[in-house]
Amino acid sequence: MITRLGVIIPAHNEEEDILGCLESVKRSLSYAAETGITCRFRVLVVADACTDATLDLVADYAARHLDIIVLTTSSQSVGRARDFGWRHFMETEELTTGEDSGSVWVAFTDADSRVPDHWITTHLDLAATGVDCLVGTVAPRPETASAELIATWHANHELLENHPYIFGANMGLRASALEAMGGVPPLVCGEDAAIVDAVQREGGRIRRTDDCRVLTSARLSGRTRGGFSSYLRQLT
């Protein structure tokens, strides 16, 4: 049974999108609580080498929402930022008798993304079945792209159960699985695929699902070379 959940959101110069992301995560947490889920939740935003208003915006938001934690780092690496976030979460959680890292779930999304209301419940429901790593789907946010680009995306991606894709904006892991692999690989890009490879090497159970699809920005100028925006540019 999952007793604690941490949502980790790396953010590098995301002043335009971070509050929308946080609002969607908060709605998902509220929905989970309404369905009777009682595990403890915390959301950790890792402001990584930000030179815009991202840190101030998150700090102000956190002052009004006590389950939001803001952290800072200067790694300029999404892999290191994700790793920093989940390690801080584990180090500051005081597990009680009967709890261990196998009862802790870590969910990852990105600062330019919007999670659905049932995102948290889907993660926890699958974790309850013994899944060690959830690999969810992602699609472009319609309001951030042309109809042509959205159509091209969907023509090239069949988003189904047991899909072949890996997106860091929609991923969850049991903390014990993260411990077994030594944490999130410290990569500037591609840490999501490296996570899945590591879980497989350790014999963890992986579930690829389209049940909690996340929508993310279709901007063509991204924050990480080789990331989602780079792929979208190829599609255009």
C-alpha positions as CSV (number, residue, x, y, z in Angstrom):
1,M,0.0,0.0,0.0
2,I,1.3,3.5,-0.9
3,T,1.3,5.7,2.2
4,R,3.2,8.7,0.8
5,L,3.5,10.3,-2.5
6,G,5.9,13.0,-3.8
7,V,5.3,14.9,-7.1
8,I,8.6,16.2,-8.5
9,I,8.5,19.0,-11.1
10,P,11.8,20.3,-12.5
11,A,11.5,23.9,-13.8
12,H,14.0,25.9,-15.8
13,N,12.7,29.4,-16.7
14,E,9.1,28.4,-16.8
15,E,7.4,31.6,-15.6
16,E,4.7,31.3,-18.3
17,D,3.6,27.7,-17.5
18,I,4.6,26.7,-14.0
19,L,1.4,28.0,-12.2
20,G,-0.8,26.3,-14.7
21,C,1.1,23.1,-14.0
22,L,0.8,23.5,-10.3
23,E,-3.0,24.2,-10.5
24,S,-3.5,21.0,-12.5
25,V,-1.5,19.0,-9.9
26,K,-3.5,20.5,-7.1
27,R,-6.7,19.6,-8.8
28,S,-5.5,16.0,-9.2
29,L,-4.5,15.9,-5.5
30,S,-8.0,17.2,-4.5
31,Y,-9.7,14.6,-6.7
32,A,-7.6,11.9,-5.1
33,A,-8.6,13.1,-1.6
34,E,-12.3,13.2,-2.7
35,T,-12.1,9.5,-3.8
36,G,-10.9,8.5,-0.3
37,I,-7.2,8.2,-0.8
38,T,-5.5,9.0,2.4
39,C,-1.8,8.9,1.7
40,R,0.3,11.9,2.5
41,F,1.1,14.2,-0.5
42,R,3.8,16.7,-1.2
43,V,4.7,18.6,-4.4
44,L,8.3,19.6,-4.9
45,V,9.2,22.1,-7.6
46,V,12.9,22.1,-8.4
47,A,13.8,25.5,-9.8
48,D,16.9,24.7,-11.8
49,A,19.2,27.7,-12.8
50,C,16.2,30.0,-13.3
51,T,16.9,33.5,-14.4
52,D,13.3,34.6,-14.9
53,A,10.4,34.9,-12.4
54,T,9.8,31.1,-11.9
55,L,11.3,31.0,-8.4
56,D,9.3,34.0,-7.2
57,L,6.1,32.7,-8.6
58,V,6.5,29.3,-7.1
59,A,7.6,30.7,-3.7
60,D,4.5,32.9,-3.6
61,Y,2.3,29.9,-4.6
62,A,3.9,27.7,-1.9
63,A,3.3,30.4,0.7
64,R,-0.4,29.8,0.1
65,H,-0.3,26.0,-0.3
66,L,1.6,24.3,2.5
67,D,1.9,21.0,0.5
68,I,4.0,22.8,-2.1
69,I,7.8,22.8,-1.5
70,V,10.2,24.9,-3.6
71,L,13.8,23.8,-4.0
72,T,16.6,25.5,-5.9
73,T,19.6,24.0,-7.8
74,S,22.0,25.2,-10.5
75,S,22.7,21.9,-12.2
76,Q,21.1,22.8,-15.6
77,S,20.2,19.2,-16.0
78,V,16.7,17.8,-15.9
79,G,18.0,14.4,-14.7
80,R,19.9,16.0,-11.8
81,A,16.9,18.2,-11.0
82,R,14.6,15.2,-10.8
83,D,17.1,13.3,-8.7
84,F,17.6,16.2,-6.3
85,G,13.8,16.5,-5.9
86,W,13.1,12.9,-5.0
87,R,16.1,12.6,-2.7
88,H,15.0,15.7,-0.8
89,F,11.5,14.2,-0.5
90,M,12.8,11.0,0.9
91,E,15.3,12.7,3.3
92,T,12.6,14.9,4.8
93,E,9.9,12.3,5.1
94,E,9.8,10.7,8.5
95,L,8.6,7.2,7.8
96,T,6.8,5.4,10.6
97,T,6.8,1.8,11.7
98,G,5.5,-0.3,8.9
99,E,6.6,2.1,6.2
100,D,9.6,1.8,4.0
101,S,10.6,3.0,0.5
102,G,8.3,0.3,-1.0
103,S,5.3,2.2,0.3
104,V,6.4,5.5,-1.2
105,W,5.5,6.6,-4.8
106,V,7.3,9.3,-6.7
107,A,5.5,10.9,-9.7
108,F,7.3,13.0,-12.3
109,T,5.8,15.7,-14.6
110,D,7.2,18.8,-16.3
111,A,6.6,22.5,-15.6
112,D,5.0,23.1,-19.0
113,S,2.5,20.2,-18.6
114,R,-1.0,19.8,-17.4
115,V,-2.0,16.6,-15.7
116,P,-5.6,15.3,-15.7
117,D,-7.7,15.2,-12.6
118,H,-7.4,11.5,-12.2
119,W,-3.6,11.5,-12.7
120,I,-2.7,10.8,-9.1
121,T,-5.4,8.2,-8.6
122,T,-4.2,6.3,-11.7
123,H,-0.7,6.3,-10.4
124,L,-1.7,5.0,-7.0
125,D,-4.2,2.5,-8.3
126,L,-1.5,0.9,-10.5
127,A,1.1,1.1,-7.7
128,A,-1.4,-0.9,-5.6
129,T,-1.3,-3.7,-8.1
130,G,2.5,-4.1,-7.6
131,V,3.7,-1.9,-10.5
132,D,7.2,-0.4,-9.8
133,C,7.2,2.0,-12.7
134,L,4.4,3.7,-14.5
135,V,5.2,5.0,-18.0
136,G,2.3,7.2,-19.2
137,T,1.5,9.0,-22.4
138,V,1.8,12.6,-23.4
139,A,0.2,14.7,-26.1
140,P,0.7,18.4,-27.2
141,R,-1.6,21.0,-25.5
142,P,-4.0,22.0,-28.3
143,E,-3.9,25.7,-27.4
144,T,-0.1,25.8,-27.8
145,A,0.2,24.6,-31.4
146,S,-1.4,24.8,-34.8
147,A,-4.1,22.3,-35.7
148,E,-1.7,20.9,-38.4
149,L,1.0,20.1,-35.8
150,I,-1.5,18.5,-33.5
151,A,-2.8,16.4,-36.3
152,T,0.7,15.4,-37.4
153,W,1.6,14.4,-33.8
154,H,-1.4,12.1,-33.4
155,A,-0.8,10.6,-36.9
156,N,2.6,9.6,-35.7
157,H,1.6,8.4,-32.2
158,E,-0.9,5.7,-31.4
159,L,-1.5,6.3,-27.7
160,L,-2.8,3.0,-26.3
161,E,-2.2,0.7,-23.4
162,N,1.2,-1.0,-23.7
163,H,2.4,1.9,-25.9
164,P,6.1,2.0,-26.9
165,Y,6.8,5.6,-25.8
166,I,8.6,7.1,-22.8
167,F,7.9,10.6,-21.5
168,G,9.4,12.2,-18.5
169,A,6.3,14.4,-18.1
170,N,4.2,11.4,-17.2
171,M,6.2,8.9,-15.1
172,G,5.9,7.4,-11.7
173,L,8.2,5.0,-9.7
174,R,8.2,3.2,-6.4
175,A,10.9,4.8,-4.3
176,S,12.4,1.4,-3.7
177,A,12.9,1.1,-7.4
178,L,14.7,4.4,-7.5
179,E,16.9,3.3,-4.7
180,A,17.7,0.1,-6.4
181,M,18.9,1.9,-9.6
182,G,20.9,4.5,-7.6
183,G,18.5,7.4,-8.4
184,V,17.6,9.2,-11.5
185,P,20.5,9.1,-14.1
186,P,22.2,12.6,-14.1
187,L,21.5,13.3,-17.8
188,V,20.8,16.6,-19.4
189,C,18.3,14.8,-21.7
190,G,17.1,11.2,-22.0
191,E,16.9,10.5,-18.3
192,D,13.4,9.2,-18.7
193,A,14.5,6.4,-21.1
194,A,17.4,5.7,-18.8
195,I,15.1,5.3,-15.9
196,V,13.0,2.7,-17.7
197,D,16.1,0.8,-18.8
198,A,17.4,0.7,-15.2
199,V,14.0,-0.5,-13.8
200,Q,14.1,-3.3,-16.4
201,R,17.7,-4.3,-15.5
202,E,16.7,-4.4,-11.8
203,G,13.7,-6.7,-12.6
204,G,11.1,-4.1,-11.7
205,R,7.5,-4.4,-13.0
206,I,6.7,-1.7,-15.6
207,R,3.2,-0.7,-16.8
208,R,2.8,1.4,-19.9
209,T,-0.6,3.1,-19.9
210,D,-2.7,5.7,-21.6
211,D,-5.1,5.9,-18.7
212,C,-3.7,9.2,-17.4
213,R,-2.5,11.1,-20.5
214,V,-0.7,14.4,-19.7
215,L,-0.9,17.4,-22.0
216,T,2.3,19.4,-22.5
217,S,3.5,22.5,-24.3
218,A,4.0,22.2,-28.1
219,R,6.5,25.0,-28.1
220,L,9.3,24.6,-30.7
221,S,11.9,26.3,-28.6
222,G,12.4,24.2,-25.5
223,R,14.5,24.2,-22.4
224,T,16.5,21.1,-23.2
225,R,18.4,20.3,-26.4
226,G,17.1,17.0,-27.8
227,G,13.9,17.2,-25.7
228,F,10.2,17.2,-26.6
229,S,10.5,20.5,-28.6
230,S,13.3,19.2,-30.7
231,Y,11.1,16.2,-31.7
232,L,8.2,18.5,-32.5
233,R,10.5,20.5,-34.8
234,Q,11.3,17.3,-36.7
235,L,7.6,16.7,-37.2
236,T,7.1,20.1,-38.7
